């Protein structure tokens, strides 16, 4: 009985954090990101166009930003700082 209770509590503890990050649409993808300077950037159509331009300039295959490697995301924010008007 104790094992069952412990297993249920552990499962609930592991699931709760992911539920806390879900947005209003039931989608767990955030609509904003923070760059290396901890500046918040809202992810909107303009930011998506800038991301695609970055990928094009760097000859990268398109990948959704949140699925890109951390290093690539970091490089994007550095590039973005130099291209504030991108697309």
N, C-alpha and C positions, 0 to 999 in steps of 0.2 A: 504494500500500500504506500509506503514511504517513497519507494522508487517511482511509482506512478505520479505521485504528487510532485516530486522533485523534477521529473521529466516534463510535466506540464508547465511548471514554473519556469524552467530553463527555456522551454520553447517560447513561452510568452515574452520572456526577457529578450530573446533574440529577434523576435518579430516586431516588437514595439518600436524600436528605433526607425525601422524602414517605414512604418506607417506614419511616423511623425514628419517625415520628409515628403510625403505625398502632397501634391497640390490639389486645388479644387476640382480638377478634372479626373482625379484618380490616377494621374500620371506621376511617376516618381522622378521625373526629370525636372531639375530646377529651371527657372526662367532667368536666372542670373548666375554670374560666376565672379570670382575674385581673381585679380591678376597677382603678379609677384609682389606688388606694393600694397596688397590688400585693398585695392580699390574695386568697388563693386561695379560690374557691367551688366546691364540688363540685356538678355539675349532676345533680340527682336529681328525683324526682317533685315534691317541695316547691318546688324552684327553678323547675321548669317551670310549676307553678300560679301562682307569683308573677309569672313572665314574662307569662303569659296575662292575669293581673289588671292588670298594668302596661299591656299593649296595650289592654285594655278601657277602663281609666280615661283613656287618652290617645286613645281612638277610632282606634286603628291596626288595619289589617288584619293578621290573624295571619301571622307569618313566623317560621320557625325562628330561634332566637337567633343561631346562627353565620352565618346568611345575612342578618341585619339589618345596616343601615348602622352604621358605627363610631360615628357620632354618637348613634344610637338606643341602641346598647349602652351607651355612656357615660351617657346619660340614665337608662337602666335602673338602672345601679349607683348613681347618685345617689339615685334613687327608692327603691331597695332599702335603702339605708342608713337611710332614714326609715321604712321598713316592714319591720322585722326579723321580724315575725310573719306576714308575708304568706304565705298567700293572703289 
